[in-house]
Amino acid sequence: MLTAILTWFTTTVGKTVAKWGVILSTAAAIYWRIYESGRSAEKDAEAQRDAETVTRRKSIDEAVDRMPDSDVRDQLARWVRHDG
């Protein structure tokens, strides 16, 4: 069985199939590498955005903690609708 497969790969058709198989598998490997690289870069960018958001939220929380209660109420009152 193995001999038949090896013999087939020595024919013109077998060589052509093997050549195109190597070319396609190489192209697929290159494509996959580029895809994973882009995916990894996007994950890193998302992690960076999350870290910046956490830092900003922490600084806002600290600023609100330092404000007197009356000022906090005044600031929050701007966000509440007064319908009636």
C-alpha positions in Angstrom: 0.0 0.0 0.0 2.7 2.5 1.0 4.7 1.5 -2.1 1.7 2.3 -4.3 1.3 5.8 -2.7 5.0 6.5 -3.2 4.9 5.3 -6.8 1.9 7.5 -7.4 3.8 10.6 -6.1 6.6 9.9 -8.6 4.2 10.3 -11.5 3.6 13.6 -13.2 0.1 13.9 -11.7 1.4 12.9 -8.3 4.2 15.5 -8.4 1.8 18.2 -9.4 -0.6 17.3 -6.6 2.2 17.2 -4.1 3.6 20.6 -5.3 0.1 22.3 -5.1 -0.5 20.7 -1.7 2.7 22.2 -0.3 1.9 25.6 -1.9 -1.6 25.6 -0.4 -0.5 24.4 3.0 2.2 27.1 3.1 -0.3 29.7 2.1 -2.7 28.5 4.7 0.0 28.6 7.4 1.0 32.2 6.4 -2.6 33.3 6.4 -3.2 31.7 9.8 -0.1 33.4 11.2 -1.3 36.8 10.0 -4.8 36.2 11.3 -3.5 35.2 14.8 -1.2 38.2 14.8 -4.0 40.6 14.1 -6.2 38.9 16.7 -3.5 39.2 19.3 -2.9 42.8 18.5 -6.6 43.6 18.9 -6.7 41.8 22.3 -3.7 43.8 23.4 -5.4 47.1 22.3 -8.6 46.1 24.1 -6.7 45.3 27.3 -5.0 48.8 27.0 -8.4 50.5 26.6 -9.8 48.6 29.6 -6.8 49.6 31.7 -7.2 53.3 30.7 -10.9 53.1 31.5 -10.2 51.6 35.0 -7.7 54.3 35.7 -10.1 57.1 34.6 -12.9 55.6 36.7 -10.6 55.4 39.7 -9.6 59.1 39.3 -13.2 60.1 39.0 -14.2 58.1 42.1 -11.4 59.7 44.1 -12.4 63.2 42.9 -16.0 62.5 44.0 -14.9 61.1 47.3 -13.0 64.4 48.0 -16.1 66.5 47.2 -18.5 67.7 49.9 -21.8 66.0 50.0 -23.7 69.1 49.0 -21.6 69.5 45.8 -22.1 65.8 44.9 -25.9 66.3 45.3 -25.7 69.4 43.1 -23.7 67.6 40.4 -26.1 64.6 40.5 -29.2 66.9 40.3 -28.0 68.0 36.9 -28.4 64.4 35.7 -31.9 63.9 37.0 -35.0 65.0 35.0 -37.4 67.3 36.8 -40.7 66.7 35.1 -43.0 68.0 37.6 
